[in-house]
Amino acid sequence: MNPTPQNVHFISDCFIKPHTTSEESKQPYYLGPWDLLMLSVQYIQKGLLYAKPPAAHHDGGHFIHDLLKKLKHSLSIALVHFYPLAGRLATIRYEDEGSCLVYVDCNNSPGAKFIYARLDMTISDILSPTDVPLVVQSFFDHHRAVNHDGHSRSLLSIQVTELLDGVFIGCSINHSIVDGTSYWHFFNMWSEIFQAEDGNFSISRPPILPRWFPEGHGPILKLPFTHSDQFVTKFQAPPLRERMFHFSSESLAILKVRANTESKTNKISTFQSLSALVWRSITRARGLSPDQTTGCRLAINNRSRLNPPLPENYFGNSIQTVRGVATVKELLENNLGWAAWKMHEAVVNHDDEKVRDHVNKWVESPFVYQIAQLFDPLSVMMGSSPRFNKYGNVFGMGKALALRSGYAHKFDGKVSCYPGSEGGGSIDLELCLLPDFMSVLEADEEFMNATTPQDPLHL
């Protein structure tokens, strides 16, 4: 069940199939190493909040009727290009050799799910509170599902929640099929199709669907398990506070100059500087012992780090994490630049050799990520990216007012990074902490001085 289900009224749901079916889509769609690693983590759940056009408030429901119709039609066309999203996971078990093969079956599936719901709340009710309201988690399908649930649940689900004065379009995609780059690639192309008025089915960035495999392996990769209980676990987060923090381009420029000056270099990036600030601030808020070891993980895109590189339009998972590590004493007694240099080194050292070594070790001894193992109560995890085109998705309602996410992948110290809604290099951080730690962070002068107050209703 979704949280606070009494607030959201589910009106209808249906399944959407690709507008046309290709011969290619009738074949088994095999998953690569980075995809199979994700089977026990959760779906990617991100969505955009739009204001209804003024005329929609007094048109007897014509606007929302037309919007839903056009969203469904454009989605069916998008699924022609991104056909694995209309499939289901399937497993073949090899009991005699103690293994199984998990792949995508696009034939035996009703398609992607499409849900229409209503909520008697306003945009202000969603954006004005200091903390993100819990009801936002009800704007997404697949609540608490893990990717392995894609055997019986849709790999893609769109939920359109109509507010009194707005519309939230929530998109939930199986993380064994996409990473963040591919997730937003799909979202961007769906928006492009929606906006096209000529009925042209072509898109500007067709996905490259064949999966990447290390030399001498693939396309069939088996897992050393015979039952899902051996590699699928459910993770439940403790009660958390979730807040959005805004950093203007000017504030970030100051932070970058400070980090580089303190490190006597010019190589530290804006994002590395911001990550260092977050790492130090959360560590202070937790009140950890000086001798404890803490880390800051960054999700990193492998596409450009392989040699030869994978195309940016490669559709699938191509991510790992890199990590800066220090004792609490080192992190807090040294300056921001010291911590930022730690993050810089972690990023620049992640090269083709590191990527291939990780994949080759996985092929020799396959395993599946567990969220509980990724969660480290002494560390910080920076996910998503401000580089993705998130506010370029326009569905006939102008630019979105805000971006929010669902229940998935939230734990103490999880930070998701989004572009600021005004653009220009600004960044929004969606930060999850235990309530006591969040209260301390809100009183942290270094952190709060770097943030920029923002009226969410007048962006």
C-alpha positions, 0 to 999 in steps of 0.5 A: 500500500502507498503511504497516506492512501486516503489522500490520493484517489486513484481514478483509473489505470490501464496498460500501454503497449508500443504503437508498433511492434518490431521483430527485434522486440520479439526476441529475449532482451538480455541484461548486462552485468551492471543491470543484473547487479540492480535486481535487489534495489528499488525502482527509480522514481522521479517526477515533475510538478506542473501548474495547470493552465488558468483556463483548465480551472473552469473547463469542466475537465476538458484539459485533463481529459485531453492531457491524459489522452495525449500522454498515453498516445505519445507514450505508446510511440516512445515505447516503440523506441524504448520497447524493453520498458513495455516488457516484464522480467523472466527467469529460466532456472538451471537447477542442475548447475545451480544458476538462473538466467534473468532477462526481459520478455517483451512478448508476454507483457500487458505493457507499461502501466498508466495511472490517473489519480486525484488529490485535493491539495494545492501546489502550495501544499506540496512545495511550501512545507519545510520538509517534503510531505509524505504524500509525495510518495503516493505520486508514484507506482511501485512503492517499496518494490524492488527491481526483481518484482518486475517479473510480475509488475510493470517495468515502467509506470506513469502516474498522473496525479491531478491537484487542485491547481497542478499536475504531477507526472511521476515516472517509475522505471525498473533500475535493472533496465535503466540508470539515471542517464537512461531514465532521463533519456527516456523522459526527454524523448517522451516529452519530445514526442508529446510536443511534436505536432506532425505525427513524426515517430522519429526522435532526436536521440534514438537509444542504443539498446544492445547491452555492453558485455566485457570481452569474451562474455555475453549476451547470456550471463547467469546468476549463481542462484536457483531462487530469488530468496538467495539474492533478493531482500527488502529494505525498509528505511527508518523514519526520516526527514527529507528536505530540499536545499537550494544552491544558486550558481553564485553560491556554488562559484564561491564554494568552488573558488574556496575549495580550489584556493584552500587546496592550491589547485584549479582542478576541483569541480563545482560538484566535488566542492559541494559534495565535500561541503555536504560530507563535512556538514552531515558528519558534524551533524551526526556527532561521530567519534573522531576515530571513526571512518567516514566516507562520501560516495558519488554515483558515477557514469562509466560511459565516458570512462571506458576506452573506447567510450560507450555512447551517451545514448547507451540505454541501460545501466553503466554506473558505479560508485566512487568514494572519498574516505577519511577519519572523522578527525581528519575530515573535520580538522582539515578544511573544505579544500582538503575534503574536496581534493579527496573527492576529486581524486576518487573521480579522476582515478576511476578510469577504464582499468578500474571499470573493467576490473570491477566488471571482470571480477563480477563475471568471475563471481556474480553478486547482486547489490543489497541496499542495506549494504550500500547504506553506511550510517557513518557515510554520505551517498550522493546520487542522481546528477544536476547534469541531467535534463530534468526541466526540459520535459514539457507536456503542454503546461510550460516548465515544471515548478519542481522535481520530487522523488518517491520512497525508493533509495532513501536512507540516512545520509542519502542526497539526490542532486538535481539542477535548480529550477531556474537553471544557470548552473544552480543545484537543488539537493534532496537530503534525507537524514534522521530527524535529530541529525537534520535539526543539527544540520539546519543550525550548521552555519557553514552549510546553511550560509552556502544555501540560497533561500528560495520561494518555491511558489515564485521561481 
